[in-house]
Amino acid sequence: MPAVRGKVAIRESLAGFMASSEEVQWEVLNLAADADVVLTERVDKFKINGVWVEVPVMGVFETAGGKIAAWRDYFDLGQFQSRLAAPGGE
């Protein structure tokens, strides 16, 4: 996926992920921080048509002035798409 920059583009990108979701949950497995960098190992969960679809994610947040200045998520898009297509979400 290409990088998304700017508040409007980020909102649109997130809306695309959440548009078909009845519910969304983020399960944080591990969290590490050093100065202005925060790392999150998590499982993002999307309930779609009554079925939970889960995808493991590694996230990186860079902060400046108490706000997120950069946000990167790393996940296997192919795995996410195949889980969406699979009966029962897995």
N, CA, C and O atoms as a GROMACS GRO file, in nm:
protein
  360
    1MET      N    1   0.084  -0.117   0.000
    1MET     CA    2   0.000   0.000   0.000
    1MET      C    3   0.089   0.124   0.000
    1MET      O    4   0.192   0.127   0.068
    2PRO      N    5   0.050   0.224  -0.074
    2PRO     CA    6   0.130   0.347  -0.073
    2PRO      C    7   0.112   0.424   0.057
    2PRO      O    8   0.013   0.407   0.128
    3ALA      N    9   0.209   0.508   0.088
    3ALA     CA   10   0.201   0.592   0.208
    3ALA      C   11   0.082   0.688   0.196
    3ALA      O   12   0.048   0.733   0.086
    4VAL      N   13   0.021   0.718   0.308
    4VAL     CA   14  -0.091   0.811   0.314
    4VAL      C   15  -0.044   0.930   0.397
    4VAL      O   16   0.007   0.913   0.507
    5ARG      N   17  -0.063   1.050   0.345
    5ARG     CA   18  -0.015   1.170   0.414
    5ARG      C   19  -0.127   1.273   0.423
    5ARG      O   20  -0.204   1.291   0.329
    6GLY      N   21  -0.134   1.339   0.538
    6GLY     CA   22  -0.233   1.445   0.558
    6GLY      C   23  -0.357   1.393   0.628
    6GLY      O   24  -0.398   1.278   0.610
    7LYS      N   25  -0.416   1.481   0.708
    7LYS     CA   26  -0.532   1.442   0.790
    7LYS      C   27  -0.648   1.388   0.708
    7LYS      O   28  -0.706   1.286   0.743
    8VAL      N   29  -0.681   1.455   0.599
    8VAL     CA   30  -0.795   1.412   0.517
    8VAL      C   31  -0.768   1.276   0.455
    8VAL      O   32  -0.853   1.187   0.459
    9ALA      N   33  -0.650   1.257   0.398
    9ALA     CA   34  -0.616   1.130   0.335
    9ALA      C   35  -0.610   1.017   0.437
    9ALA      O   36  -0.652   0.905   0.406
   10ILE      N   37  -0.561   1.044   0.555
   10ILE     CA   38  -0.555   0.942   0.660
   10ILE      C   39  -0.696   0.903   0.703
   10ILE      O   40  -0.725   0.784   0.718
   11ARG      N   41  -0.783   1.002   0.722
   11ARG     CA   42  -0.923   0.971   0.758
   11ARG      C   43  -0.989   0.886   0.651
   11ARG      O   44  -1.059   0.790   0.684
   12GLU      N   45  -0.968   0.919   0.524
   12GLU     CA   46  -1.027   0.843   0.414
   12GLU      C   47  -0.974   0.700   0.411
   12GLU      O   48  -1.050   0.606   0.387
   13SER      N   49  -0.845   0.684   0.434
   13SER     CA   50  -0.785   0.551   0.433
   13SER      C   51  -0.842   0.465   0.546
   13SER      O   52  -0.878   0.349   0.526
   14LEU      N   53  -0.848   0.522   0.666
   14LEU     CA   54  -0.904   0.449   0.780
   14LEU      C   55  -1.052   0.417   0.758
   14LEU      O   56  -1.099   0.309   0.794
   15ALA      N   57  -1.125   0.511   0.700
   15ALA     CA   58  -1.267   0.488   0.672
   15ALA      C   59  -1.285   0.370   0.578
   15ALA      O   60  -1.382   0.295   0.591
   16GLY      N   61  -1.194   0.354   0.484
   16GLY     CA   62  -1.200   0.241   0.392
   16GLY      C   63  -1.188   0.108   0.464
   16GLY      O   64  -1.257   0.012   0.429
   17PHE      N   65  -1.101   0.101   0.564
   17PHE     CA   66  -1.084  -0.022   0.641
   17PHE      C   67  -1.207  -0.049   0.729
   17PHE      O   68  -1.244  -0.164   0.751
   18MET      N   69  -1.268   0.057   0.777
   18MET     CA   70  -1.376   0.041   0.874
   18MET      C   71  -1.515   0.044   0.813
   18MET      O   72  -1.613   0.015   0.882
   19ALA      N   73  -1.527   0.079   0.687
   19ALA     CA   74  -1.658   0.099   0.624
   19ALA      C   75  -1.749  -0.022   0.636
   19ALA      O   76  -1.868  -0.008   0.664
   20SER      N   77  -1.696  -0.139   0.616
   20SER     CA   78  -1.780  -0.259   0.620
   20SER      C   79  -1.781  -0.327   0.757
   20SER      O   80  -1.841  -0.433   0.773
   21SER      N   81  -1.714  -0.267   0.854
   21SER     CA   82  -1.703  -0.328   0.987
   21SER      C   83  -1.818  -0.285   1.077
   21SER      O   84  -1.851  -0.167   1.088
   22GLU      N   85  -1.877  -0.383   1.141
   22GLU     CA   86  -1.980  -0.356   1.241
   22GLU      C   87  -1.916  -0.312   1.373
   22GLU      O   88  -1.975  -0.237   1.451
   23GLU      N   89  -1.796  -0.361   1.395
   23GLU     CA   90  -1.723  -0.333   1.519
   23GLU      C   91  -1.575  -0.350   1.489
   23GLU      O   92  -1.537  -0.432   1.405
   24VAL      N   93  -1.491  -0.275   1.558
   24VAL     CA   94  -1.346  -0.284   1.543
   24VAL      C   95  -1.284  -0.289   1.682
   24VAL      O   96  -1.325  -0.216   1.772
   25GLN      N   97  -1.185  -0.376   1.699
   25GLN     CA   98  -1.112  -0.386   1.826
   25GLN      C   99  -0.963  -0.391   1.797
   25GLN      O  100  -0.921  -0.444   1.694
   26TRP      N  101  -0.884  -0.336   1.887
   26TRP     CA  102  -0.739  -0.343   1.877
   26TRP      C  103  -0.688  -0.408   2.005
   26TRP      O  104  -0.705  -0.353   2.114
   27GLU      N  105  -0.626  -0.523   1.991
   27GLU     CA  106  -0.569  -0.594   2.106
   27GLU      C  107  -0.417  -0.569   2.106
   27GLU      O  108  -0.346  -0.619   2.020
   28VAL      N  109  -0.370  -0.492   2.202
   28VAL     CA  110  -0.227  -0.463   2.212
   28VAL      C  111  -0.160  -0.577   2.287
   28VAL      O  112  -0.192  -0.606   2.402
   29LEU      N  113  -0.065  -0.642   2.220
   29LEU     CA  114   0.008  -0.754   2.280
   29LEU      C  115   0.133  -0.706   2.352
   29LEU      O  116   0.163  -0.752   2.462
   30ASN      N  117   0.205  -0.614   2.289
   30ASN     CA  118   0.327  -0.559   2.348
   30ASN      C  119   0.339  -0.412   2.309
   30ASN      O  120   0.297  -0.370   2.202
   31LEU      N  121   0.398  -0.336   2.401
   31LEU     CA  122   0.414  -0.193   2.382
   31LEU      C  123   0.552  -0.154   2.432
   31LEU      O  124   0.591  -0.191   2.543
   32ALA      N  125   0.626  -0.080   2.350
   32ALA     CA  126   0.759  -0.034   2.391
   32ALA      C  127   0.773   0.112   2.350
   32ALA      O  128   0.723   0.154   2.245
   33ALA      N  129   0.841   0.189   2.434
   33ALA     CA  130   0.860   0.330   2.404
   33ALA      C  131   1.002   0.371   2.439
   33ALA      O  132   1.060   0.324   2.536
   34ASP      N  133   1.056   0.460   2.358
   34ASP     CA  134   1.187   0.518   2.383
   34ASP      C  135   1.184   0.660   2.328
   34ASP      O  136   1.171   0.682   2.208
   35ALA      N  137   1.196   0.754   2.418
   35ALA     CA  138   1.190   0.897   2.380
   35ALA      C  139   1.059   0.924   2.307
   35ALA      O  140   0.952   0.911   2.366
   36ASP      N  141   1.067   0.962   2.180
   36ASP     CA  142   0.948   1.001   2.105
   36ASP      C  143   0.897   0.892   2.011
   36ASP      O  144   0.820   0.920   1.920
   37VAL      N  145   0.940   0.768   2.032
   37VAL     CA  146   0.898   0.657   1.946
   37VAL      C  147   0.826   0.552   2.030
   37VAL      O  148   0.874   0.511   2.135
   38VAL      N  149   0.710   0.509   1.980
   38VAL     CA  150   0.631   0.405   2.046
   38VAL      C  151   0.609   0.292   1.947
   38VAL      O  152   0.568   0.315   1.834
   39LEU      N  153   0.637   0.167   1.990
   39LEU     CA  154   0.615   0.049   1.908
   39LEU      C  155   0.499  -0.030   1.966
   39LEU      O  156   0.490  -0.049   2.088
   40THR      N  157   0.410  -0.076   1.880
   40THR     CA  158   0.298  -0.158   1.926
   40THR      C  159   0.291  -0.286   1.844
   40THR      O  160   0.288  -0.282   1.721
   41GLU      N  161   0.289  -0.399   1.913
   41GLU     CA  162   0.258  -0.528   1.851
   41GLU      C  163   0.113  -0.553   1.888
   41GLU      O  164   0.078  -0.555   2.006
   42ARG      N  165   0.027  -0.572   1.788
   42ARG     CA  166  -0.114  -0.583   1.819
   42ARG      C  167  -0.186  -0.672   1.719
   42ARG      O  168  -0.131  -0.711   1.616
   43VAL      N  169  -0.310  -0.702   1.751
   43VAL     CA  170  -0.399  -0.772   1.659
   43VAL      C  171  -0.518  -0.680   1.635
   43VAL      O  172  -0.591  -0.645   1.728
   44ASP      N  173  -0.537  -0.642   1.509
   44ASP     CA  174  -0.651  -0.559   1.472
   44ASP      C  175  -0.766  -0.653   1.433
   44ASP      O  176  -0.747  -0.746   1.354
   45LYS      N  177  -0.883  -0.628   1.489
   45LYS     CA  178  -0.997  -0.716   1.468
   45LYS      C  179  -1.113  -0.637   1.409
   45LYS      O  180  -1.150  -0.531   1.460
   46PHE      N  181  -1.170  -0.691   1.302
   46PHE     CA  182  -1.281  -0.627   1.233
   46PHE      C  183  -1.397  -0.726   1.227
   46PHE      O  184  -1.381  -0.837   1.176
   47LYS      N  185  -1.513  -0.688   1.279
   47LYS     CA  186  -1.632  -0.773   1.272
   47LYS      C  187  -1.709  -0.733   1.147
   47LYS      O  188  -1.761  -0.622   1.136
   48ILE      N  189  -1.715  -0.827   1.052
   48ILE     CA  190  -1.777  -0.802   0.923
   48ILE      C  191  -1.881  -0.911   0.898
   48ILE      O  192  -1.848  -1.029   0.895
   49ASN      N  193  -2.005  -0.870   0.880
   49ASN     CA  194  -2.114  -0.965   0.860
   49ASN      C  195  -2.120  -1.069   0.971
   49ASN      O  196  -2.144  -1.187   0.947
   50GLY      N  197  -2.098  -1.023   1.093
   50GLY     CA  198  -2.107  -1.111   1.209
   50GLY      C  199  -1.987  -1.199   1.234
   50GLY      O  200  -1.988  -1.280   1.326
   51VAL      N  201  -1.882  -1.186   1.153
   51VAL     CA  202  -1.763  -1.271   1.164
   51VAL      C  203  -1.641  -1.182   1.193
   51VAL      O  204  -1.622  -1.079   1.129
   52TRP      N  205  -1.560  -1.224   1.289
   52TRP     CA  206  -1.438  -1.150   1.323
   52TRP      C  207  -1.325  -1.188   1.227
   52TRP      O  208  -1.298  -1.306   1.205
   53VAL      N  209  -1.261  -1.087   1.170
   53VAL     CA  210  -1.142  -1.104   1.087
   53VAL      C  211  -1.028  -1.038   1.163
   53VAL      O  212  -1.036  -0.921   1.199
   54GLU      N  213  -0.922  -1.115   1.187
   54GLU     CA  214  -0.810  -1.066   1.267
   54GLU      C  215  -0.683  -1.059   1.182
   54GLU      O  216  -0.659  -1.146   1.098
   55VAL      N  217  -0.604  -0.957   1.206
   55VAL     CA  218  -0.476  -0.944   1.136
   55VAL      C  219  -0.369  -0.893   1.234
   55VAL      O  220  -0.391  -0.793   1.302
   56PRO      N  221  -0.255  -0.962   1.241
   56PRO     CA  222  -0.146  -0.914   1.326
   56PRO      C  223  -0.080  -0.790   1.264
   56PRO      O  224  -0.061  -0.783   1.142
   57VAL      N  225  -0.046  -0.694   1.348
   57VAL     CA  226   0.009  -0.566   1.302
   57VAL      C  227   0.124  -0.524   1.392
   57VAL      O  228   0.121  -0.545   1.514
   58MET      N  229   0.225  -0.464   1.332
   58MET     CA  230   0.332  -0.397   1.407
   58MET      C  231   0.320  -0.250   1.374
   58MET      O  232   0.327  -0.212   1.257
   59GLY      N  233   0.302  -0.166   1.476
   59GLY     CA  234   0.284  -0.023   1.453
   59GLY      C  235   0.397   0.058   1.513
   59GLY      O  236   0.453   0.022   1.616
   60VAL      N  237   0.430   0.167   1.448
   60VAL     CA  238   0.532   0.260   1.494
   60VAL      C  239   0.471   0.400   1.496
   60VAL      O  240   0.418   0.447   1.396
   61PHE      N  241   0.479   0.465   1.610
   61PHE     CA  242   0.431   0.602   1.625
   61PHE      C  243   0.549   0.690   1.664
   61PHE      O  244   0.622   0.658   1.758
   62GLU      N  245   0.567   0.800   1.593
   62GLU     CA  246   0.666   0.900   1.630
   62GLU      C  247   0.588   1.020   1.679
   62GLU      O  248   0.494   1.065   1.613
   63THR      N  249   0.626   1.073   1.794
   63THR     CA  250   0.553   1.186   1.851
   63THR      C  251   0.640   1.312   1.852
   63THR      O  252   0.763   1.306   1.853
   64ALA      N  253   0.570   1.424   1.852
   64ALA     CA  254   0.637   1.554   1.863
   64ALA      C  255   0.538   1.649   1.928
   64ALA      O  256   0.425   1.664   1.881
   65GLY      N  257   0.579   1.714   2.035
   65GLY     CA  258   0.490   1.808   2.102
   65GLY      C  259   0.365   1.743   2.158
   65GLY      O  260   0.260   1.806   2.165
   66GLY      N  261   0.374   1.615   2.198
   66GLY     CA  262   0.260   1.546   2.256
   66GLY      C  263   0.158   1.496   2.154
   66GLY      O  264   0.051   1.447   2.192
   67LYS      N  265   0.191   1.507   2.024
   67LYS     CA  266   0.101   1.460   1.919
   67LYS      C  267   0.172   1.360   1.829
   67LYS      O  268   0.295   1.360   1.821
   68ILE      N  269   0.095   1.275   1.762
   68ILE     CA  270   0.154   1.181   1.668
   68ILE      C  271   0.200   1.259   1.544
   68ILE      O  272   0.121   1.326   1.479
   69ALA      N  273   0.330   1.247   1.514
   69ALA     CA  274   0.388   1.315   1.398
   69ALA      C  275   0.402   1.220   1.279
   69ALA      O  276   0.400   1.262   1.164
   70ALA      N  277   0.418   1.091   1.308
   70ALA     CA  278   0.428   0.989   1.203
   70ALA      C  279   0.371   0.860   1.258
   70ALA      O  280   0.386   0.828   1.376
   71TRP      N  281   0.303   0.784   1.171
   71TRP     CA  282   0.240   0.659   1.211
   71TRP      C  283   0.258   0.560   1.097
   71TRP      O  284   0.214   0.584   0.985
   72ARG      N  285   0.322   0.449   1.129
   72ARG     CA  286   0.343   0.344   1.029
   72ARG      C  287   0.291   0.213   1.085
   72ARG      O  288   0.322   0.176   1.198
   73ASP      N  289   0.214   0.142   1.006
   73ASP     CA  290   0.167   0.009   1.041
   73ASP      C  291   0.223  -0.090   0.940
   73ASP      O  292   0.223  -0.065   0.819
   74TYR      N  293   0.270  -0.202   0.990
   74TYR     CA  294   0.324  -0.308   0.905
   74TYR      C  295   0.238  -0.432   0.925
   74TYR      O  296   0.224  -0.481   1.037
   75PHE      N  297   0.183  -0.482   0.815
   75PHE     CA  298   0.102  -0.603   0.820
   75PHE      C  299   0.102  -0.666   0.682
   75PHE      O  300   0.141  -0.602   0.584
   76ASP      N  301   0.058  -0.789   0.676
   76ASP     CA  302   0.053  -0.863   0.550
   76ASP      C  303  -0.083  -0.838   0.485
   76ASP      O  304  -0.183  -0.898   0.525
   77LEU      N  305  -0.086  -0.751   0.385
   77LEU     CA  306  -0.212  -0.716   0.320
   77LEU      C  307  -0.275  -0.838   0.253
   77LEU      O  308  -0.397  -0.854   0.255
   78GLY      N  309  -0.193  -0.924   0.196
   78GLY     CA  310  -0.245  -1.047   0.134
   78GLY      C  311  -0.313  -1.137   0.236
   78GLY      O  312  -0.418  -1.194   0.208
   79GLN      N  313  -0.254  -1.149   0.353
   79GLN     CA  314  -0.314  -1.228   0.460
   79GLN      C  315  -0.448  -1.168   0.501
   79GLN      O  316  -0.546  -1.240   0.520
   80PHE      N  317  -0.454  -1.036   0.516
   80PHE     CA  318  -0.578  -0.969   0.553
   80PHE      C  319  -0.684  -0.993   0.447
   80PHE      O  320  -0.798  -1.025   0.481
   81GLN      N  321  -0.649  -0.979   0.319
   81GLN     CA  322  -0.745  -0.998   0.211
   81GLN      C  323  -0.793  -1.142   0.203
   81GLN      O  324  -0.911  -1.166   0.177
   82SER      N  325  -0.703  -1.238   0.226
   82SER     CA  326  -0.745  -1.379   0.221
   82SER      C  327  -0.836  -1.413   0.339
   82SER      O  328  -0.927  -1.495   0.325
   83ARG      N  329  -0.812  -1.352   0.453
   83ARG     CA  330  -0.900  -1.375   0.568
   83ARG      C  331  -1.037  -1.313   0.546
   83ARG      O  332  -1.138  -1.367   0.591
   84LEU      N  333  -1.041  -1.200   0.477
   84LEU     CA  334  -1.170  -1.140   0.443
   84LEU      C  335  -1.250  -1.231   0.351
   84LEU      O  336  -1.372  -1.243   0.364
   85ALA      N  337  -1.181  -1.296   0.258
   85ALA     CA  338  -1.248  -1.379   0.159
   85ALA      C  339  -1.285  -1.518   0.212
   85ALA      O  340  -1.373  -1.583   0.157
   86ALA      N  341  -1.219  -1.563   0.320
   86ALA     CA  342  -1.240  -1.697   0.371
   86ALA      C  343  -1.372  -1.707   0.448
   86ALA      O  344  -1.410  -1.613   0.518
   87PRO      N  345  -1.442  -1.819   0.435
   87PRO     CA  346  -1.562  -1.839   0.517
   87PRO      C  347  -1.525  -1.837   0.666
   87PRO      O  348  -1.428  -1.901   0.706
   88GLY      N  349  -1.599  -1.765   0.744
   88GLY     CA  350  -1.570  -1.757   0.887
   88GLY      C  351  -1.458  -1.660   0.920
   88GLY      O  352  -1.422  -1.647   1.037
   89GLY      N  353  -1.402  -1.592   0.820
   89GLY     CA  354  -1.301  -1.492   0.845
   89GLY      C  355  -1.161  -1.544   0.868
   89GLY      O  356  -1.069  -1.463   0.885
   90GLU      N  357  -1.140  -1.673   0.868
   90GLU     CA  358  -1.004  -1.727   0.890
   90GLU      C  359  -0.965  -1.823   0.782
   90GLU      O  360  -0.855  -1.878   0.784
   0.00000   0.00000   0.00000
